[in-house]
Amino acid sequence: MLRSALLTALLLWCGACRGQSPPSYLFLWAGDAERKASDFLAVIDASPGSTRYGAIVASIPTGTAGSHPHHTEPEMPASGHLLANGFNAGRTWLFDLTEPVRPQILTAFDERAGFSHPHTFIRLANGNVLATFQYLSTPGPSGGGAAEAGHGAVHHGASTSVERSTGGLVEMDERGTVLRSGSASDAAIGNKWIYPYSVLPLPAIDRAVSTTTDMDEANEKATAEWLQFWRLSDLTLLRSIALEPGPLGDEHQYTGEPLLLADGKSIYVHTFNCGLYLLRDVESLEPQTRLVHTFEGEDCGVPIRTGHFWLQTVPDAHAVVVLDIRDPEHPREVSRVFVGDDEWPHWIAIDPAGRRVVLNSGGYSESNRLFVLELDPVTGRLTMDRRFRDPGGSRDGINMDDKTWPHGFSGKVLPHGTVFSR
């Protein structure tokens, strides 16, 4: 027994000596562009040294069509279990990806705590999940359905707005068992068009900060310049404040992702109208906000913060822009990657090493390619990984429009949430 254990340890040590690393995968949440075939989660070989780099190695259908696969968790949890929402259906799936080439569905759930249409899932240190639910539940399946989903839905076509009541925050386990919840409705400001979009928990000061963009872009009443401040321990809403407009007059509208900076107390909040705001003094009764940067165009997509760099998808520039944010009040551009005139970059996520970034349009452009970018964590230089492409292809990235997926579907797909394995 001892000899066997020693031999195993020696083999593992020798593997490490050779510099071998575990296989890398991308988990892609996507749906049929025609909304007829089942939505699905696919697995793509993301090991740069693999002979199948960029190949689709597995996929699993949900059995539901047209749910509008939207956000997954922003990074792969240590458990290997990934939450993904189909926003139109107001439905969430929990995938088991501990064996990447054999994905499984563990469970699925709909409304929780009287709220519907979850958007963002953030893992807490206690193992629970803090989720934003956009709307108050209404009669009917999955809260009565949703309008055409998505900030950026203009790229899909017109949507029909349905005025809805304010949702809230829910703390639950990953299978949807509710532990506590709180409404985002705030009588103190008289704004009834607040719909929780994303959230940043701050356990060290017992606070959470949430943003308020409605996924129904046709709802012109919900200009969503609001931030909301919560007591994290019991999800009591403490205060709502509006961001101030900048020189363009509307940079403050459609608050998106609040992300903690490296100092552990300052926060950047991006807006879909391409503003970048610095938020400070969150623990006080008078939090301070300031516009520190404006990206070109409008409808800026998902950002990420890694080290002292901010990566922002900028659709009107057809690019991902990198800011050096060591001085949060004066960020400066250090790099950008252009992805093509027919691409509107929207979703990005970074690998655990902080060196590779996955990018797609979120289904919001005519061309739906999946890219891998490489980031220098010292300089912030971002470059295209030109090895990640279709076999024999002349363009960077993987084309999502002409694939036959392992579960049997063939046709154009709309990709959205995509994350690297651990």
N, C-alpha and C positions, 0 to 999 in steps of 0.2 A: 504493500500500500504506500509506504513512504517512498520507495523507489519510483513508483508510478507518478506520485505527486511531484517529485523532483524532476522527472523527465518532462512532465507537462510544463512546469515552470521554466525549464531550460529551453523548450521549444518556443514558448512565448517570448522569452528574453532574446532568443536568436532572431525571431521575427522582428522585434523592435530594433535590434541591431541593424537589420537590413533596411530599416526605414519604412517598412510596410505600414500602411495606414488602412483603417477600415474602409469598405466601399462607401461611396457617397451617392445619394439619390436626391432627386427632386420630386416632391409630391404636388401634383397639379390638380386643382379643383376646377372643373369645366362643365360645359353643357352644350348640347346640340344647338347650333345657331337658329335652326328652324323650330326649336322647342317642341319637337315631336318625339325624339328618342330620349332615353333616360339620361339624366345628369350622371356624372361619374367622377371618381378620383383616379388619376393615373400616376404611375411611377416611372420615372425617367432615370437612366444611368447618368450620374453626374460625376463619375470618377475620371479626372482628366487623363489618367494613364490607361484607361480601359479601351479595348478595341471596339467597344460598343458605346463609346461616349456620345451621349445625346439620344440614344435609342430608347424607345418605349418598351419597358420590360414587364409591365403589369397594369391592369386597370380593373376597377370594380364599379358596376352601376348601382345607383341608389334605388332604382325602381320607380323614381318620380321624374317626370319630364317637365321642363319649363319652370323650375323653381327659381331660376336666376342664381346659379352658383356665384357667390360673392366672396365675403371675407372668410378666411380661415384665421386661426391664431397667427400672430405675426412671426412666430418662430416655433420650431418643433419642441414640444415639452419633453422633459427628461423621461417621462413615462412612456413615450412613444405613442400616446393617444392624442389625436388631433381633432379639434372641433372645427366644423365648417358649416356656414349657414347658406341656405337657399332663400334669399331674401324675399322674393315675391310670395313664396309659400309660407313664410314665417316659420320655417322648419330648420332644425339643426341636426346634423349627423355627427356622431362620435366614431372616428375611425381608429382601429388598432393597426399601427404601422410598425410594431416591434419586429416583425419579419417583413421587411419592405417589399419583397417580391411576392408576398402573399397577403395583401391588405384585406382587412375584414371590417365589417360594420358592427360595432358593439351595441349601439342603440340609436334612437332618434327621438326628438321631442319637439313640441310646438310652444304654445303659450306657457308662461310661468308667472306666478304671483299676480295675476290679473293684467299682465302686460304681454304684448305681442311684437313680432318682428325684431328679433335680436340682431345686433350688428357687430359688436366688438366683444371679444373674449380675452380677458387678461388673467393669467394664473397668479394667485397669491402665494405668499410664503407658507401658509398653512395648508396648501394643497387644494384649496377651493378655487373657484372661478368667479371673477367679477365681470358681469356682462351688462351692456347697455341694451335696453329694449326700447324701440322708438315710440311705440304707440300703446295707449290703453286698449285692452282687449274689447272687441265688439262682437256682437252675435254673428255666427257663421263659421264655417271651417277656417281654422287658422286665423281667427279674428276678422273674417270676412274678406281675406285676400288683400293684396296691395296693388297700388298703381304701378305703372312701369318703373322699375327700380333704378336707382343709381344717380348720384351726382355725376354728371357726364352722360346721362341717358339720352341727351340730345343726339348722341352719335348712333343710338339705336333707332330713333324715330320719336314721334310725338308721344307724350304720355297724358293720361287723363287724371287730373288731381282729385283726390278724395280727402276732404278735410277730416283730420283725425285728432283725437285728444292726446295730450302729453303722456309719454311713457315714463320709464324710470330705470333705476339700477337694481340689479338682482345679484346677490351672492348665493352661489349654489355649488353643489359638487359637479363633477364633469358629466354626470349622467342626468343632470337637471333637477336634482332634489334641492328644493329651496331652503335656505337657511335664514335669510333676511332680505328685505327689499325696501325701497324708498321711492316715492313719486318725485318726478322732476318738475311738477307743476308748482309755480311760485306766484302766490297771490300778491306778493309785495311789488312785483313789477308789471302785473297786468298783461303780460304777453302769453297768450295761450298757444302760440305756434313754436313751442320748444320741443325738440325731439332728440333725445340722447343719441349721440353718434359714436364717440369714442371716450375712453376714460383712462386716467392715470392714477393708480393708487399710490399714496404716500404714507405707508404705515408708521414711519418714524415720527411723524407729527399728527397721526390719526386724521388724515385728510385724504380726499380724492378730488380730482378736477375732471370735469366732463365737458364735452363740446356738444353742439346742438344742431347740426345740419340734418335737414329732412332728406331722406333718400328719394322722396317724390319731388323731382326737380320742377315739375309743373306747379308746385305750391309756391306761388310768388309772394304769399303773405309771410312765409317763413324765411326771412333774410338771414337768420341764424348768426347774428354777431355776438351771441351770448356765450359766456363761460359760466359754469356752475361749480360751486364749492360745497363739499359734503364732509360730514364727520364719518370717517371710514368704518368705525367700530359698530355703528348702528344704522348707517346709511340715512342719516338725517340731513336734509338739504339745509345748508346754512345761509347761502347767499347766491344771487345771480348778478353778474356784471356784464356790461356790453363793452366790447373792444371799440376803441376810438378809430374813426376813419383816418387814412393818410392823405397824401396829396391827390391821389386819384379819386378819392371819395368813396370807394367801395372795397378797398383792400381788406377791411375788417369783417366782411360778410362771409358766411358759410364756414364756420370754425370746424377744423378737421382733427388733426392728431396732436395731442399734448404729449411731449416727450421730455423726460428729465435729462438735464445736462450733467456734465462730468463732476460739477461741484456738489451734486447731490441735493441742491435746493432751488436752483434756477430752472425754469422750464421754457422751452420754445413751444409755441402753438402756431401751427400753419393754418392757413385758410385756403379754401378751394378757389378763392379769388386772388390767390398768389401772394398774399401777405405773409410775413413771418414776424411774429410778436414775441417779445421777451416778457415773461411773467415772473414776478418776484414777490416776496412777503406773503406767500400763500397761507401761512399759519396765522396771519393777522386778520383783523376785521377790514383792513383796507389794502387788499392786494394791488400791486402796481403792474401796469402793462405798458409796453412801448413798442411801436413798429420799428423794426431794425433792418428790414430788407423787403424789397418787392421784386418778385420774379416777373419776367415778361409774360404777356398774354393773360389768360384766365383759365380756370378749371384745372389748376395744379393738382396733381394726384398725390399718391401716398409717399411720405418721406421716411427716412430712417436716420437715426443718430448713432454713429459708431465712433468711439474715441472722441477726438476733438473735431470731427467732421460731420456735416449735415448734408445728406444726399436727397435731392428733391427732383421728382419727376415733373417736367415742364412740357406739357403737350404742345403748346404753340411754338416752342423751340425744337420740338421733336428730339428732345435731349434729356439726359440726366445731368443735373448741375451739382457740383460739390463745393460747399462753403467751408472754409476754415473758421471755426467758431471758438477758438481759444479766448478771444475777446468777445463775449456774447453780445455786447452792445454795438460791436463793429465787425460783423462777419464779412469775409471777403472771399470772392470766388477764386478757386485754385485749379479747377478742372471742369470739363464737361465732355460727354460722349453723345454724338449725334447718331440716331438710329434709323434715319430714313424719312423722307417726306411723307410716306404713307403710314407712318407709325405715330400713334399718340400714347406715349408711355404713361402708365398709370400705377401699376402695382410693382413694388420692389420688396425684396427681403434679402437678408444677409446671412452668410453661413456662420457656423459657430466660431470659426477662426477669424472672422472679420476681414476676410480677403476676397471673397467672391460674392457677387450680387446677382440675383435672378430678377429679370424684368419682363413684364408683358403689358399689353395695352388695356388689360381688364375687360376686353371685349368691346372696347369703345372706338376702334378704328377699323377701316376696311381691311387692312392687313393685320393678321393676328399671329405675330411671331413671338417666340420665346427666346430671350437672350440671356447669356451669362456674361457679366462684366467682371473685371479684375481691379481691385482697389489696393493701392500702396498705402498701408496704414500709417506710414511715416509722413509722406508728402501729400497724400490725398489725391494722387494722380489716378484717374479712372480710365481704363482702356477696355476695348472690346476683346472678349475671348474668341478669337477667330477659328479655334478648333471646334467650337460648339456650333455645329451646323448639320444640315441634312447631308447624307452621303452623296458626294458628287455635286453638292449644291454650290452655287456661286455667290450666295448671299449669307451674311452672318445670321446666326440664329436658326431656330427650328420652325418650320412652317406648320401652323396649326390647321390649315385648310384642306389638306389632302392626305390625311392619315387614315389608316384602318387600325382601330384600337383593339387591344387583345380581347376585350369582352364582346367584340363583334360589330361595333358601330363604325360606319364610314361616312365622312362628310365634314362640313365646316363646323368647327367648335369655337365657342367663346371662352377663353381662359380667364381666370381671375386669381384668387388666392393661390400662391405657390411658395413652398418653403423647402429649405434644405433639410436633409436628415442630420442627426447628430453624429 
